[in-house]
Amino acid sequence: MNWTIWVRQAHRWLAIVFTATVIANFVAMSQGEPPPWIVYSPLLPLFLLLFSGLYLFALPYAAKWRRGRAPG
């Protein structure tokens, strides 16, 4: 499995983890004042999603840059 496929799969799983932590955050807030670790738990997957998403966003542009300009 090459690097890009691994990053794409990790990005998908991070999205699931992020969604679950946000839902848990809302459930905890509906019960009263939640502990800080629940409030801040979505931040780690969010930052990891940011970096993997930026990498995946830049892939097509990097491929064009590596190919160079087409003769024409």
ChimeraX attribute file (.defattr): number of C-alpha atoms within 10 A of each C-alpha:
attribute: neighborCount
match mode: 1-to-1
recipient: residues
	/A:1	5
	/A:2	6
	/A:3	7
	/A:4	13
	/A:5	11
	/A:6	10
	/A:7	16
	/A:8	15
	/A:9	12
	/A:10	15
	/A:11	20
	/A:12	14
	/A:13	14
	/A:14	19
	/A:15	16
	/A:16	12
	/A:17	16
	/A:18	21
	/A:19	15
	/A:20	12
	/A:21	19
	/A:22	17
	/A:23	13
	/A:24	16
	/A:25	19
	/A:26	13
	/A:27	12
	/A:28	15
	/A:29	14
	/A:30	10
	/A:31	8
	/A:32	8
	/A:33	9
	/A:34	14
	/A:35	11
	/A:36	8
	/A:37	9
	/A:38	15
	/A:39	17
	/A:40	12
	/A:41	15
	/A:42	19
	/A:43	13
	/A:44	13
	/A:45	18
	/A:46	16
	/A:47	13
	/A:48	16
	/A:49	19
	/A:50	13
	/A:51	13
	/A:52	20
	/A:53	15
	/A:54	11
	/A:55	15
	/A:56	16
	/A:57	11
	/A:58	11
	/A:59	12
	/A:60	11
	/A:61	10
	/A:62	12
	/A:63	10
	/A:64	11
	/A:65	10
	/A:66	9
	/A:67	8
	/A:68	9
	/A:69	8
	/A:70	6
	/A:71	4
	/A:72	3
